[in-house]
Amino acid sequence: MGAALFYHLTRRPLEATLPVLLEKSLAQGWRVVVRGTDEARLDWLDERLWMGEGFLPHGRAGRGFDADQPVLLTTGADAPNNPLCVMAVDGAAVAPEEAGALERVCILFGGNDPAAVEHARGQWRALTGAGVTAQYWSEESGRWQKKAESGGA
């Protein structure tokens, strides 16, 4: 059973944090799904990933070769690229059963948005209540620090 890592973004925005996590996942040999809730927002992230430093191979779902993408950006629950990691952004859902079948789930949420923080708390309760191991990471000190851990139910 995989682990869920919650990243509380308080200093760096999603478009700065996501590429770092994606690079680490790809270095592990994992395929990744980045799951969002809004197509326009994923188009925006797609553009930012192409404009970033270095080459980060990725594609948008439904635009061809989904199964071949090392990183696939989607709003759907399906995962045609057979990922070992799902990164949920903007409150995207991750089911406990899905988390259990993956190596890792990363939930990235904006720390300055009270609704996003509350939603992430609900995701924490749902996942840990179903027995998924979870860690809470915060960057409020200027570097990432693990602030909490739960072994699941």
C-alpha positions in Angstrom: 0.0 0.0 0.0 1.3 3.4 -1.0 1.5 6.6 1.1 -0.2 9.9 0.7 2.0 13.0 1.1 0.2 16.3 1.7 2.2 19.4 0.6 1.0 22.6 2.1 2.1 25.3 -0.3 2.8 28.5 1.7 5.9 30.0 0.1 6.2 28.7 -3.4 3.3 28.4 -5.9 2.1 25.2 -7.5 3.9 26.0 -10.7 7.2 26.1 -8.9 6.7 23.1 -6.6 5.1 20.7 -9.1 8.1 20.4 -11.4 10.4 19.5 -8.5 8.1 16.7 -7.4 7.6 15.5 -10.9 11.4 15.3 -11.5 11.8 13.3 -8.3 9.1 10.9 -9.3 10.5 10.4 -12.8 13.9 9.8 -11.3 12.3 6.9 -9.3 11.2 5.5 -12.7 7.5 6.3 -11.9 4.9 7.4 -14.4 2.7 10.2 -12.9 -0.8 11.5 -13.4 -1.3 15.1 -12.4 -5.0 15.3 -11.6 -6.8 18.6 -11.5 -10.3 19.9 -11.4 -10.4 22.4 -14.3 -9.3 22.0 -17.9 -8.2 25.6 -18.3 -6.1 25.4 -15.2 -4.4 22.2 -16.5 -3.8 24.0 -19.8 -2.1 26.8 -17.8 0.0 24.2 -15.9 0.9 22.4 -19.1 2.2 25.7 -20.6 4.2 26.4 -17.4 5.8 22.9 -17.5 6.9 23.4 -21.1 8.4 26.9 -20.3 10.3 25.7 -17.2 14.0 24.9 -16.9 15.1 21.6 -18.3 13.0 19.1 -20.1 10.0 17.6 -18.3 8.2 15.1 -20.7 4.5 15.3 -20.3 1.2 15.6 -22.1 -2.5 16.5 -21.7 -5.0 13.7 -21.6 -7.0 13.2 -24.8 -4.5 14.8 -27.0 -2.8 11.7 -28.3 -0.5 9.0 -26.9 -1.9 9.2 -23.4 -0.6 5.7 -22.5 3.0 6.7 -23.5 3.2 9.8 -21.4 5.6 9.7 -18.4 3.5 12.6 -16.9 -0.2 12.9 -17.9 -2.2 16.0 -16.9 -6.0 15.2 -16.6 -9.2 16.0 -14.9 -10.3 12.4 -15.2 -10.0 9.5 -12.7 -8.7 7.2 -15.4 -5.0 6.7 -15.7 -4.1 5.4 -19.2 -0.3 5.9 -18.6 -0.3 3.3 -15.8 1.1 5.6 -13.1 2.8 4.7 -9.9 2.1 8.2 -8.5 -0.9 10.5 -8.7 -0.4 14.2 -7.9 -3.8 15.8 -7.0 -4.0 19.6 -7.4 -6.7 22.2 -6.8 -8.8 19.8 -4.7 -8.8 16.9 -7.1 -10.2 13.7 -5.6 -8.1 10.6 -4.8 -10.0 7.5 -3.6 -8.5 5.4 -0.7 -8.6 2.3 -3.0 -6.6 4.2 -5.6 -4.0 5.4 -3.1 -3.6 1.8 -1.8 -2.7 0.6 -5.3 -0.1 3.3 -6.0 3.4 3.9 -4.7 2.6 7.4 -3.9 -0.2 10.0 -3.8 0.8 13.7 -3.5 -1.8 16.2 -2.6 -0.7 19.8 -3.2 -2.8 22.5 -1.7 -2.6 26.3 -1.3 -1.8 27.4 2.2 -3.3 30.8 1.9 -6.7 29.5 0.8 -8.8 28.4 3.9 -11.2 26.4 1.7 -8.2 24.5 0.1 -6.8 23.8 3.6 -10.2 22.5 4.9 -10.6 20.3 1.8 -7.1 18.8 2.3 -8.0 18.1 5.9 -11.0 16.2 4.7 -8.9 14.3 2.3 -6.5 13.5 5.1 -9.3 12.1 7.3 -10.8 10.1 4.4 -7.5 8.5 3.4 -6.1 7.8 6.9 -9.5 6.6 8.0 -9.3 4.0 5.2 -5.9 2.9 6.4 -3.6 4.8 4.0 -0.4 6.0 5.5 -0.1 9.8 5.3 2.5 12.5 5.9 1.9 16.3 6.1 4.7 18.5 4.8 4.9 22.3 5.2 7.3 24.8 3.8 6.4 27.6 6.3 9.9 27.7 7.7 11.4 28.2 4.2 12.2 24.6 3.6 10.1 21.5 3.5 9.6 19.8 6.9 7.5 16.8 7.8 5.0 18.1 10.4 2.8 15.1 10.9 2.5 11.5 10.1 -0.3 8.9 10.4 0.0 5.2 10.0 -3.6 5.0 8.8 -6.5 3.5 10.7 
